[in-house]
Amino acid sequence: MCTGRLSESRALRAAADSARAGTATVVLVQGPPGIGKTTLVRQFLAGLSDFAVLDSTATPPPAASDVDCLSRLLHRAAVRVPDRSPAGGPSARAAKNPAAVPSGLRALRELLETSAAPWALFVDDAQWADSPSLKALLEAAREGGPLCLVLAARHSHGWDEEVLYALHTVAPLTHIALAELPEAEAAALVAIVLGDLADDVLTRRLVQRSGGHPLYLRSLLDGHGTARPGGPGRAALPASVVRRQLTGVPSEGVAALEALAVLGGSATVPVLSTVLGAPDCTSALDPLVHEEFITRTDAQVPTVAIRHGVFRDALYDTLPAVRRRVLHVAAVDAVDEGQGLAHRVAAAETVDVRLAADLLETATRELAEGGLLHAARTLLSAASLSHADDHRTDHLLYGAVRLLFWAGADAELTRHGHAVVTRRPCPWRDEALGLAEFAAGRLTSARRLLDQAQESLREAHPGQRAVVLTELALVHAILGQGEAARHHADQALRPAPPAGEAGLHGPVGRRRETGPAVARPAPSGPADAGPPSGAVPDACARAPYVVVPPGLRQAARALAAYGTALWHGPGAGLDLLAGLPEDADRIGEEDLPALTVRGILRLADAQLSSATTDLTMVTARRRSAAARLLGTSASVHLAMCHLLGGDWNRAAREVGTALDDEQGRCFDAPALWSLRSVLDAFRGNGRAAETSLRQARHLAGPLDFGGPQYHTAMARAMRARARGDHRGVVDALQMLAERSAHSERVRIVSMSWLPFLAESLVSCGLADLARAAMEELKSTGDDASNPHLRVAGAWLEGRTAEAAGAHEDALGRYTEAVGLLGPGRDIPLIRGLLEIARGRVSAAIGRSGSATAHFDSAEDLFTRLGARPFLEECRAERRACAPERGDTPDLDHLLTGREREVARLVGLGCTNREIADELTLSVKTIEYHLRSVFVKLGMRSRRELRRRVQEAGGGDGHR
């Protein structure tokens, strides 16, 4: 399949048209291996039904052959088109032996003269074609006639000067240089292969990983899980394809590519030379640069890198085990100590206890430095080099799984979860299985396993149990079970080690010194003092490895606050975080979970400005290991802050950045896609909103708890509100309010949508239900003082009074609600809807001036937001409230055509610059037309003109 390449296909078709007209043409198609030269040309040739088509493939010089390229081409003519062969029907000998077929320019001329139909000759891999054949083919093209000669070549470096001269003197010559697919064409290929599964985030990941290279993109699409969390880590690029791409590359170049693959894809030239055992490998690199396998940076220390990671991975996988091991061994002394350790691991063939001990030391150091993910991978390597039937190997695996969880690496954890199942039953196995279930989105099962583990660890190492309790508190928090989350977090805080301690610990009072079986007593102290900082595990059978992640106490404290907020409201949770600094410079890495929770609770408490500040601080350090425990929660709620605060562009950017983050939790993506759906709906992009919501539902489907369904229901409700479908809002949100699974979660996040529910319930004649829902929230504690809850209450009372005909009372309630949306807690969208309501009731009581001002205010707000559906709703309400204007002169009779165009664009809210760009005029010309419009219509302001155009129906269209 050749997707895209539209301009290149047009160039080939133009060459064919010239050949049909009797003018010989030459097309040179160039590009790196696998870029699609052959596919493009063969697809082109397949469409030439009126041509006689012959093709041949040149072979590289190492494949010695007595048959030149032209002979093989003529042999194909003798076999495939015998009626057009120079000598008539082919002999049996000619059909079997290309060397028996007459060759040379004369034979080629005779072939081309056998028919008046045009000919298309294709030579693939022409960079290896022999010079006599190329010169004969180019000479035939120079002589003219109905001939289209197509040469596909990686490069022309091997052609002699005569061939190059002949190539550039034939006329006409079409040169097509193929490179990686442009983003749009690569996205089209993804859409063709994956269909409905091809969302823009997945597409972007696939295109970025493949670099737009069509062959590598197809290999990723064949196993597209590589772009999804939890998918396989390699592209399915067959070994045969890799080796074909290396055809013709000198053996020294192949060796250099293999060494680069072992070195991770890039290296300095001196390091590469050391691995290859050569004084200087520069000469071996030149062909690789020419064929675009590698890039070279000629700095003070030259550096080379394989161009495409997919090719690097595939090449590494095709290396024979012995060759791979030799290169890893050679790399040990060429790189630094940390990289050397990785190469030692890769080179190991059997159990290596000493290397495993070195890895354990490295993991301890990495953990002390906060490198959770690195420490986890190091522990996995140590486990792979240890005896499989040793219980200590099990605990290395359990420790690695724990660190992967705390690092937020759910995809990687899922890939290693199957190894835990085969281990001996024990509490640590239960914990590891619970964390694997969490990573897979099965939180109900995770809760059961973690609870089982913590019950069995009541007498265990205090740090061990504290970790499990904190993990269990997180599960309860995500499930929306505040009381249980607070209970387990409080338990975790009691035996937890002091803040800042982290390490790989053995039993209290023992630490490993020099080897797996060597231990010494630690200084005397209380048995429950917690694990010593930086200690390394004892290796005896009664002392399993215990991994205590950094920031354990701070994480437990954050979860205690969140659990309290779920149970007693955001204000109660914020009280527990009162000691957290406000200054970003005083916030440590381990405080990031607490800072995330404080931002979430401030958002719930209508402190939009403070919440945005907190969450921005967290997302600025999103790569920190401590920030990973809560996944992309900070990004989800920061996007919500921007959405409510009216900065929808920043909200969309934050959602996009978080969706591109491959380290998020499994439940983050449904929330992010739901937010994107809301943003699309509010901007009037209904199709995109539906696509985003469908993706959110798809990702939420496998999860076994209600949180993701909460977000998709909210998105469904907001899409309905954008359409003015109040019944749809009620159907989506009332379900949340009624389901017990969401009862505590509602207490945290309902403030963002409760005003919409109140409005829609009244519109549907269900004001009593709205009042009951808000009374229930007010009865839970300090939520009665929440400004957004009070806005919802005032809005409800206003709509109820308006429905009863008490317009003065309704106006007072709406005005009260607008006043509650003060600095730091303003929600422009809700304020705009309240202004519409104020305009509506003002018009009802005859205050046309006030009504106009309120509608104008709402229009300004919606215009700044880009909220097209709400802008249209405002204009419809204005028209419904406006008195009949039978005396209004028709704009068509008063204004010229150009003036009507300018007035129409003013009605759409365009600036003079935007109108000038739209009409391809200068700004001064637009100003001239506007002055004329104002004079003719007797107006003084742009706002007045805009309102007049909208009333006349001229401001409802699209630009």
Backbone hydrogen bonds, N-H to C=O, Kabsch-Sander energy under -0.5 kcal/mol:
donor,donor_aa,acceptor,acceptor_aa,energy
3,T,1,M,-0.6
9,S,5,R,-2.4
10,R,6,L,-2.2
11,A,7,S,-1.9
12,L,8,E,-2.0
13,R,9,S,-2.4
14,A,10,R,-2.3
15,A,11,A,-1.7
16,A,12,L,-2.1
17,D,13,R,-2.3
18,S,14,A,-1.9
19,A,15,A,-2.0
20,R,16,A,-2.4
21,A,17,D,-1.7
22,G,19,A,-1.7
23,T,18,S,-2.7
24,A,22,G,-0.6
25,T,147,L,-2.4
26,V,172,P,-1.9
27,V,149,L,-3.1
28,L,174,T,-2.9
29,V,27,V,-0.6
29,V,151,L,-3.2
30,Q,28,L,-0.6
30,Q,176,I,-2.9
31,G,153,A,-1.1
35,I,32,P,-1.6
40,L,36,G,-2.3
41,V,37,K,-2.4
42,R,38,T,-2.8
43,Q,39,T,-2.2
44,F,40,L,-1.8
45,L,41,V,-3.0
46,A,42,R,-2.1
47,G,43,Q,-0.6
47,G,44,F,-1.0
48,L,45,L,-1.8
49,S,47,G,-1.3
51,F,48,L,-1.5
52,A,118,P,-2.4
53,V,51,F,-0.6
54,L,120,A,-2.5
56,S,122,F,-2.3
58,A,124,D,-2.6
63,A,60,P,-1.6
64,A,62,P,-1.7
68,D,66,D,-0.6
72,R,68,D,-1.8
73,L,69,C,-1.8
74,L,70,L,-2.6
75,H,71,S,-2.4
76,R,72,R,-1.8
77,A,73,L,-1.4
78,A,74,L,-2.1
79,V,75,H,-1.9
80,R,76,R,-3.2
81,V,77,A,-1.7
84,R,81,V,-2.1
85,S,82,P,-1.0
88,G,85,S,-1.7
95,A,91,S,-2.2
96,K,92,A,-1.1
97,N,93,R,-2.2
100,A,97,N,-1.7
101,V,98,P,-1.5
107,A,103,S,-0.5
108,L,104,G,-1.8
109,R,105,L,-2.6
110,E,106,R,-2.4
111,L,107,A,-2.1
112,L,108,L,-2.4
113,E,109,R,-1.4
114,T,111,L,-1.4
115,S,112,L,-0.5
119,W,146,P,-2.8
120,A,52,A,-2.7
121,L,148,C,-2.0
122,F,54,L,-2.5
123,V,150,V,-2.5
124,D,56,S,-3.1
124,D,122,F,-0.6
126,A,123,V,-0.5
126,A,152,A,-3.2
128,W,125,D,-2.0
129,A,126,A,-1.3
134,L,130,D,-2.0
135,K,131,S,-2.8
136,A,132,P,-2.2
137,L,133,S,-2.5
138,L,134,L,-2.5
139,E,135,K,-2.2
140,A,136,A,-2.2
141,A,137,L,-1.7
142,R,138,L,-2.2
143,E,139,E,-1.8
144,G,141,A,-1.0
145,G,22,G,-1.2
147,L,145,G,-2.3
148,C,119,W,-2.5
149,L,25,T,-2.7
149,L,147,L,-0.5
150,V,121,L,-3.2
150,V,148,C,-0.6
151,L,27,V,-3.1
151,L,149,L,-0.5
152,A,123,V,-2.5
152,A,150,V,-0.5
153,A,29,V,-2.7
153,A,151,L,-0.6
159,W,156,S,-1.2
164,L,160,D,-2.2
165,Y,161,E,-2.7
166,A,162,E,-2.7
167,L,163,V,-2.7
168,H,164,L,-1.9
169,T,165,Y,-0.8
169,T,166,A,-0.7
170,V,166,A,-1.3
174,T,26,V,-3.0
175,H,173,L,-0.5
176,I,28,L,-3.1
176,I,174,T,-0.6
177,A,175,H,-0.6
178,L,30,Q,-3.7
178,L,176,I,-0.7
181,L,212,G,-2.8
186,A,182,P,-2.6
187,A,183,E,-2.5
188,A,184,A,-1.8
189,L,185,E,-1.8
190,V,186,A,-2.1
191,A,187,A,-2.4
192,I,188,A,-2.1
193,V,189,L,-2.0
194,L,190,V,-3.0
195,G,191,A,-1.8
197,L,194,L,-1.7
198,A,195,G,-1.7
199,D,197,L,-1.7
203,T,199,D,-2.5
204,R,200,D,-2.3
205,R,201,V,-2.1
206,L,202,L,-2.5
207,V,203,T,-2.7
208,Q,204,R,-2.5
209,R,205,R,-2.5
210,S,206,L,-2.3
211,G,207,V,-1.6
212,G,207,V,-0.7
213,H,210,S,-1.5
215,L,34,G,-0.8
217,L,213,H,-2.7
218,R,214,P,-2.3
219,S,215,L,-1.8
220,L,216,Y,-1.9
221,L,217,L,-2.3
222,D,218,R,-2.1
223,G,219,S,-0.7
223,G,220,L,-0.6
224,H,221,L,-1.1
226,T,223,G,-1.7
227,A,224,H,-1.7
228,R,225,G,-1.6
231,G,225,G,-0.5
231,G,228,R,-2.4
236,A,219,S,-1.0
237,L,235,A,-1.7
242,V,238,P,-1.8
243,R,239,A,-2.7
244,R,240,S,-2.0
245,Q,241,V,-2.2
246,L,242,V,-1.2
247,T,244,R,-1.4
249,V,246,L,-2.1
253,G,250,P,-0.6
254,V,250,P,-2.2
255,A,251,S,-2.4
256,A,252,E,-1.8
257,L,253,G,-2.3
258,E,254,V,-2.6
259,A,255,A,-2.3
260,L,256,A,-2.4
261,A,257,L,-2.4
262,V,258,E,-2.0
263,L,259,A,-1.9
264,G,261,A,-1.2
265,G,260,L,-3.1
267,A,304,V,-2.2
269,V,302,P,-2.8
272,L,268,T,-2.5
273,S,269,V,-2.7
274,T,270,P,-2.1
275,V,271,V,-2.2
276,L,272,L,-2.0
277,G,273,S,-0.9
277,G,274,T,-0.6
278,A,273,S,-2.5
284,A,281,C,-0.8
285,L,281,C,-0.8
285,L,282,T,-1.2
286,D,282,T,-0.9
289,V,285,L,-2.0
290,H,286,D,-2.4
291,E,287,P,-2.3
292,E,289,V,-1.2
293,F,288,L,-2.5
294,I,288,L,-1.2
295,T,305,A,-2.6
297,T,303,T,-3.3
298,D,296,R,-0.6
299,A,297,T,-1.7
303,T,297,T,-2.0
304,V,267,A,-2.7
305,A,295,T,-2.0
306,I,265,G,-3.1
307,R,293,F,-2.6
310,V,209,R,-0.5
312,R,308,H,-2.0
313,D,309,G,-2.6
314,A,310,V,-2.3
315,L,311,F,-2.9
316,Y,312,R,-2.4
317,D,313,D,-2.1
318,T,314,A,-1.5
319,L,315,L,-0.7
319,L,316,Y,-0.9
324,R,320,P,-2.8
325,R,321,A,-2.4
326,V,322,V,-2.3
327,L,323,R,-2.1
328,H,324,R,-2.3
329,V,325,R,-2.6
330,A,326,V,-2.2
331,A,327,L,-1.8
332,V,328,H,-1.1
332,V,329,V,-0.6
333,D,329,V,-0.6
334,A,331,A,-0.9
335,V,331,A,-1.1
340,G,336,D,-2.8
341,L,337,E,-2.1
342,A,338,G,-1.4
343,H,339,Q,-2.1
344,R,340,G,-2.2
345,V,341,L,-2.1
346,A,342,A,-2.2
347,A,343,H,-1.8
348,A,344,R,-1.0
348,A,345,V,-0.7
352,D,385,L,-1.9
356,A,352,D,-2.3
357,A,353,V,-2.2
358,D,354,R,-2.0
359,L,355,L,-2.3
360,L,356,A,-2.0
361,E,357,A,-1.9
362,T,358,D,-2.3
363,A,359,L,-2.8
364,T,360,L,-2.2
365,R,361,E,-2.1
366,E,362,T,-2.8
367,L,363,A,-2.6
368,A,364,T,-2.1
369,E,365,R,-1.4
370,G,367,L,-1.6
371,G,366,E,-3.0
372,L,370,G,-1.7
375,A,371,G,-2.8
376,A,372,L,-2.5
377,R,373,L,-2.2
378,T,374,H,-2.2
379,L,375,A,-2.4
380,L,376,A,-2.1
381,S,377,R,-2.0
382,A,378,T,-2.4
383,A,379,L,-2.5
384,S,380,L,-2.0
385,L,381,S,-1.0
385,L,382,A,-0.6
386,S,383,A,-1.3
390,D,387,H,-1.6
393,T,390,D,-1.1
394,D,390,D,-1.1
395,H,391,H,-1.6
396,L,392,R,-1.7
397,L,393,T,-2.0
398,Y,394,D,-2.5
399,G,395,H,-2.4
400,A,396,L,-2.2
401,V,397,L,-2.5
402,R,398,Y,-2.3
403,L,399,G,-2.2
404,L,400,A,-2.4
405,F,401,V,-2.1
406,W,402,R,-2.3
407,A,403,L,-1.8
408,G,405,F,-1.7
409,A,404,L,-2.4
410,D,408,G,-1.5
413,L,409,A,-2.4
414,T,410,D,-2.5
415,R,411,A,-1.4
416,H,412,E,-1.1
416,H,413,L,-0.6
417,G,413,L,-0.9
417,G,414,T,-0.6
418,H,414,T,-0.5
419,A,416,H,-0.9
420,V,416,H,-0.7
420,V,417,G,-1.0
421,V,417,G,-1.0
422,T,418,H,-0.7
423,R,420,V,-1.9
430,D,426,C,-2.1
431,E,427,P,-2.3
432,A,428,W,-2.5
433,L,429,R,-2.9
434,G,430,D,-2.4
435,L,431,E,-2.5
436,A,432,A,-2.1
437,E,433,L,-2.3
438,F,434,G,-2.2
439,A,435,L,-2.4
440,A,436,A,-1.5
441,G,438,F,-1.8
442,R,437,E,-2.8
443,L,441,G,-1.0
446,A,442,R,-2.0
447,R,443,L,-2.7
448,R,444,T,-1.6
449,L,445,S,-2.2
450,L,446,A,-2.6
451,D,447,R,-2.2
452,Q,448,R,-2.0
453,A,449,L,-2.2
454,Q,450,L,-2.7
455,E,451,D,-1.8
456,S,452,Q,-1.4
457,L,453,A,-0.8
458,R,455,E,-0.9
460,A,457,L,-1.5
465,R,461,H,-2.1
466,A,462,P,-2.1
467,V,463,G,-1.8
468,V,464,Q,-1.8
469,L,465,R,-2.7
470,T,466,A,-2.1
471,E,467,V,-2.4
472,L,468,V,-2.4
473,A,469,L,-2.3
474,L,470,T,-2.1
475,V,471,E,-2.0
476,H,472,L,-2.3
477,A,473,A,-2.4
478,I,474,L,-2.5
479,L,475,V,-2.0
480,G,477,A,-1.2
481,Q,476,H,-3.0
482,G,480,G,-0.9
485,A,481,Q,-2.2
486,R,482,G,-2.6
487,H,483,E,-2.2
488,H,484,A,-2.4
489,A,485,A,-2.2
490,D,486,R,-2.4
491,Q,487,H,-1.9
492,A,488,H,-2.2
493,L,489,A,-1.7
494,R,490,D,-1.0
496,A,492,A,-0.9
501,E,498,P,-1.9
503,G,548,V,-1.7
504,L,535,A,-1.0
505,H,503,G,-0.7
505,H,546,V,-4.0
510,R,507,P,-2.0
511,R,520,R,-0.9
512,R,536,V,-1.6
513,E,518,V,-1.2
518,V,515,G,-1.6
520,R,511,R,-0.9
522,A,509,G,-2.5
529,A,526,P,-1.5
534,G,502,A,-1.1
535,A,532,P,-1.7
543,A,540,C,-2.0
546,V,505,H,-2.2
548,V,503,G,-2.8
548,V,546,V,-0.6
552,L,549,P,-0.7
555,A,551,G,-2.4
556,A,552,L,-2.4
557,R,553,R,-2.5
558,A,554,Q,-2.3
559,L,555,A,-2.3
560,A,556,A,-2.1
561,A,557,R,-1.9
562,Y,558,A,-2.1
563,G,559,L,-2.7
564,T,560,A,-2.1
565,A,561,A,-2.2
566,L,562,Y,-2.3
567,W,563,G,-1.6
568,H,564,T,-3.7
569,G,565,A,-2.1
572,A,569,G,-0.6
573,G,569,G,-1.4
574,L,570,P,-2.5
575,D,571,G,-1.6
576,L,572,A,-0.9
576,L,573,G,-0.7
577,L,574,L,-1.2
578,A,575,D,-1.2
580,L,577,L,-1.8
586,R,583,D,-1.4
587,I,584,A,-1.5
588,G,586,R,-0.7
591,D,588,G,-1.2
592,L,589,E,-1.5
595,L,591,D,-2.6
596,T,592,L,-2.6
597,V,593,P,-2.4
598,R,594,A,-2.5
599,G,595,L,-2.3
600,I,596,T,-2.3
601,L,597,V,-2.7
602,R,598,R,-2.5
603,L,599,G,-2.0
604,A,600,I,-2.1
605,D,601,L,-1.7
606,A,603,L,-1.6
607,Q,602,R,-3.2
608,L,606,A,-1.0
608,L,824,G,-0.7
609,S,824,G,-1.9
611,A,607,Q,-2.7
612,T,608,L,-2.5
613,T,609,S,-1.9
614,D,610,S,-2.4
615,L,611,A,-2.6
616,T,612,T,-2.1
617,M,613,T,-1.8
618,V,614,D,-1.6
619,T,615,L,-2.6
620,A,616,T,-1.8
621,R,617,M,-0.5
621,R,618,V,-1.5
622,R,619,T,-1.4
624,S,621,R,-1.9
628,R,624,S,-0.5
628,R,625,A,-1.2
629,L,625,A,-0.5
629,L,626,A,-0.8
631,G,628,R,-2.3
633,S,630,L,-1.7
636,V,632,T,-2.5
637,H,633,S,-2.5
638,L,634,A,-2.2
639,A,635,S,-2.6
640,M,636,V,-1.5
641,C,637,H,-2.1
642,H,638,L,-2.4
643,L,639,A,-2.4
644,L,640,M,-2.8
645,G,641,C,-2.8
646,G,642,H,-0.7
646,G,643,L,-0.7
647,D,642,H,-1.9
648,W,646,G,-1.1
651,A,647,D,-1.9
652,A,648,W,-2.5
653,R,649,N,-2.2
654,E,650,R,-2.5
655,V,651,A,-2.3
656,G,652,A,-2.5
657,T,653,R,-2.7
658,A,654,E,-2.3
659,L,655,V,-2.5
660,D,656,G,-1.6
661,D,658,A,-1.0
662,E,660,D,-0.7
664,G,661,D,-1.0
668,D,665,R,-1.4
669,A,665,R,-0.8
671,A,667,F,-0.9
672,L,668,D,-2.4
673,W,669,A,-2.9
674,S,670,P,-2.0
675,L,671,A,-2.1
676,R,672,L,-2.3
677,S,673,W,-2.2
678,V,674,S,-2.1
679,L,675,L,-2.5
680,D,676,R,-2.7
681,A,677,S,-2.5
682,F,678,V,-2.9
683,R,679,L,-1.4
684,G,681,A,-1.6
685,N,680,D,-2.9
686,G,684,G,-1.2
689,A,685,N,-2.2
690,E,686,G,-2.2
691,T,687,R,-2.2
692,S,688,A,-2.6
693,L,689,A,-2.3
694,R,690,E,-2.4
695,Q,691,T,-2.1
696,A,692,S,-2.3
697,R,693,L,-2.5
698,H,694,R,-2.2
699,L,695,Q,-2.3
700,A,696,A,-1.9
701,G,697,R,-1.6
703,L,700,A,-1.2
704,D,441,G,-2.0
710,Y,706,G,-1.8
711,H,707,G,-1.5
712,T,708,P,-2.3
713,A,709,Q,-2.2
714,M,710,Y,-2.1
715,A,711,H,-2.4
716,R,712,T,-2.4
717,A,713,A,-2.3
718,M,714,M,-2.4
719,R,715,A,-2.2
720,A,716,R,-2.0
721,R,717,A,-2.4
722,A,718,M,-2.1
723,R,719,R,-1.2
724,G,721,R,-1.4
725,D,720,A,-3.0
726,H,724,G,-1.2
729,V,725,D,-1.5
730,V,726,H,-2.2
731,D,727,R,-2.5
732,A,728,G,-1.9
733,L,729,V,-2.6
734,Q,730,V,-2.5
735,M,731,D,-0.6
736,L,732,A,-0.6
737,A,733,L,-1.9
738,E,734,Q,-1.7
739,R,735,M,-1.7
742,H,739,R,-1.5
743,S,740,S,-1.2
746,V,742,H,-2.8
747,R,743,S,-0.6
748,I,744,E,-0.6
748,I,745,R,-1.2
749,V,745,R,-2.0
750,S,746,V,-2.1
752,S,749,V,-1.1
753,W,750,S,-1.0
754,L,750,S,-2.6
757,L,753,W,-2.0
758,A,754,L,-2.8
759,E,755,P,-2.3
760,S,756,F,-2.5
761,L,757,L,-2.8
762,V,758,A,-1.9
763,S,759,E,-2.1
764,C,760,S,-1.6
765,G,762,V,-2.0
766,L,761,L,-4.0
769,L,766,L,-0.6
770,A,766,L,-1.4
771,R,767,A,-2.4
772,A,768,D,-2.1
773,A,769,L,-2.3
774,M,770,A,-2.1
775,E,771,R,-2.1
776,E,772,A,-1.9
777,L,773,A,-1.6
778,K,774,M,-2.6
779,S,775,E,-1.6
780,T,777,L,-1.6
781,G,778,K,-1.0
782,D,568,H,-0.6
784,A,781,G,-1.1
785,S,782,D,-1.6
786,N,783,D,-1.7
790,R,786,N,-2.3
791,V,787,P,-2.3
792,A,788,H,-2.2
793,G,789,L,-2.2
794,A,790,R,-2.8
795,W,791,V,-2.8
796,L,792,A,-2.4
797,E,793,G,-2.4
798,G,794,A,-2.5
799,R,795,W,-2.8
800,T,796,L,-2.4
801,A,797,E,-2.6
802,E,798,G,-2.6
803,A,799,R,-2.5
804,A,800,T,-1.4
805,G,802,E,-1.6
806,A,801,A,-2.5
807,H,805,G,-1.6
810,A,806,A,-2.3
811,L,807,H,-2.7
812,G,808,E,-1.9
813,R,809,D,-2.1
814,Y,810,A,-2.6
815,T,811,L,-2.4
816,E,812,G,-2.1
817,A,813,R,-2.2
818,V,814,Y,-2.3
819,G,815,T,-2.0
820,L,816,E,-1.3
821,L,817,A,-0.7
821,L,818,V,-1.0
822,G,820,L,-1.7
825,R,822,G,-1.9
831,R,827,I,-2.6
832,G,828,P,-2.6
833,L,829,L,-2.0
834,L,830,I,-2.3
835,E,831,R,-2.1
836,I,832,G,-1.9
837,A,833,L,-2.0
838,R,834,L,-2.5
839,G,835,E,-2.7
840,R,836,I,-2.5
841,V,837,A,-2.4
842,S,838,R,-2.3
843,A,839,G,-2.2
844,A,840,R,-1.6
845,I,841,V,-1.4
846,G,843,A,-1.4
847,R,842,S,-2.8
848,S,846,G,-1.3
851,A,847,R,-2.6
852,T,848,S,-2.6
853,A,849,G,-2.1
854,H,850,S,-2.5
855,F,851,A,-2.7
856,D,852,T,-2.7
857,S,853,A,-2.4
858,A,854,H,-2.4
859,E,855,F,-2.7
860,D,856,D,-2.5
861,L,857,S,-2.2
862,F,858,A,-2.7
863,T,859,E,-2.5
864,R,860,D,-2.3
865,L,861,L,-2.1
866,G,862,F,-1.6
867,A,862,F,-2.2
868,R,866,G,-1.5
871,L,867,A,-2.1
872,E,868,R,-2.5
873,E,869,P,-1.9
874,C,870,F,-2.3
875,R,871,L,-2.2
876,A,872,E,-2.2
877,E,873,E,-2.4
878,R,874,C,-2.4
879,R,875,R,-2.6
880,A,876,A,-2.3
881,C,877,E,-1.7
882,A,878,R,-1.5
888,T,885,R,-1.5
893,H,890,D,-1.0
894,L,890,D,-1.1
895,L,891,L,-2.3
900,R,896,T,-2.4
901,E,897,G,-1.9
902,V,898,R,-2.2
903,A,899,E,-2.7
904,R,900,R,-2.6
905,L,901,E,-1.9
906,V,902,V,-2.0
907,G,903,A,-2.3
908,L,904,R,-0.9
909,G,906,V,-1.9
910,C,905,L,-2.2
915,I,911,T,-2.5
916,A,912,N,-2.6
917,D,913,R,-2.3
918,E,914,E,-2.3
919,L,915,I,-2.5
920,T,916,A,-0.8
921,L,916,A,-2.3
926,I,922,S,-1.7
927,E,923,V,-2.3
928,Y,924,K,-2.1
929,H,925,T,-2.3
930,L,926,I,-2.4
931,R,927,E,-2.2
932,S,928,Y,-1.9
933,V,929,H,-2.3
934,F,930,L,-2.8
935,V,931,R,-2.1
936,K,932,S,-2.4
937,L,933,V,-2.2
938,G,934,F,-0.9
938,G,935,V,-0.6
939,M,934,F,-2.4
945,L,941,S,-1.7
946,R,942,R,-2.7
947,R,943,R,-2.4
948,R,944,E,-2.2
949,V,945,L,-2.7
950,Q,946,R,-2.4
951,E,947,R,-2.4
952,A,948,R,-1.5
953,G,950,Q,-1.2
954,G,949,V,-3.0
955,G,949,V,-0.5
